[in-house]
Amino acid sequence: MVETITKNPTDHVTTSELFNRYEKNPILTPAEWPYRINAVLNAGAVRIEDETLLLVRVEDMRGFSHLTIARSKDGKTNWKIDDHPALEPQPDDHPEEIWGLEDPRIMYLEERGEYVITYTAYSSNGPRISMATTKDFQRFNKMGNILLAADKNASLFPYKINDRWALIHRPFIPIHYAPHGHIWISYSIDLKHWGDHKLIMKTRDGGWWDSDRIGLGPPPIETDEGWLIIYHGVKKTPQGRLYRLGLALLELEDPEKVLHRSNEWVFGPRMIYERIGDVPNVTFSCGAVADKRKNELSLYYGAADTTICLAIGKIDKIMDYILSCPKG
Ligand code: BMA
């Protein structure tokens, strides 16, 4: 019986070879957490000096999430998990956080000498994008809710593009009255006031793997050929939603221009820990670490909204693949 369960019926799928799962997945589970929680998932990731820092979304026993730091030298093993949240809901000062903080993306802004964390604040009116800054991951400055609509999956680019900060995000704005979530870009000169909103990537129709909604995964990764985007695509099935990951490439000087977009997903639920959990059939990423010297992209992802896993890809292979994909 156990054998039949652990055998993966989709082992023949080859596109996922762009990313190889770490053999000791999952790398972080609720069982090893220093305090009582339900699940760990969807961590932001950044390499600081000789450490990988994950800002982990932790779901407590009420169903609300907060963000806690875990650190590891090799980004794979010996995680040191803080015994307290780094960022938690403060509904008195930030009413939009009443039901928790979710899905952080971390970007270092050299010009400001600080990291900006974009996360979902779960308000009583639905998800909102909030920002917090930090220089050291010890003290944080919450900037609060930055955009009004129901919105998720946001990240900054690391520097101003044509004198403005740019933000990728996924508002729930119906297009032609269809309630799909598409990817947008917005601009600001001060990180506070956002405008010039433009739709840059849409869901695809009907049977496509990314037909229900799409959203940015990890923050944009700068390459010589463009901004590499790993995005999640969702397909609705009679048994629930399937969360997979695909690729796109945006023009460096004008990220509104989608140069290439993969027709196929490049990563999706296959292993038992991705198929079974609080929300089955979910691979969802908010953080990746690119090591250009080692030619490695470490993709951290939440598996079935229950644990955190790692898959590693070769950057040159990923770039060859996205450059061979159709124009966006
Ligand atoms: C999305 C987000 C993610 C979650 C996924 C699957 O809408 O809320 O945090 O991992 O659903 O449940």
Residues whose N, C-alpha, C, O or C-beta is under 5 A from the ligand:
A	BS01	BMA	D103 V279 V282 F284 D305
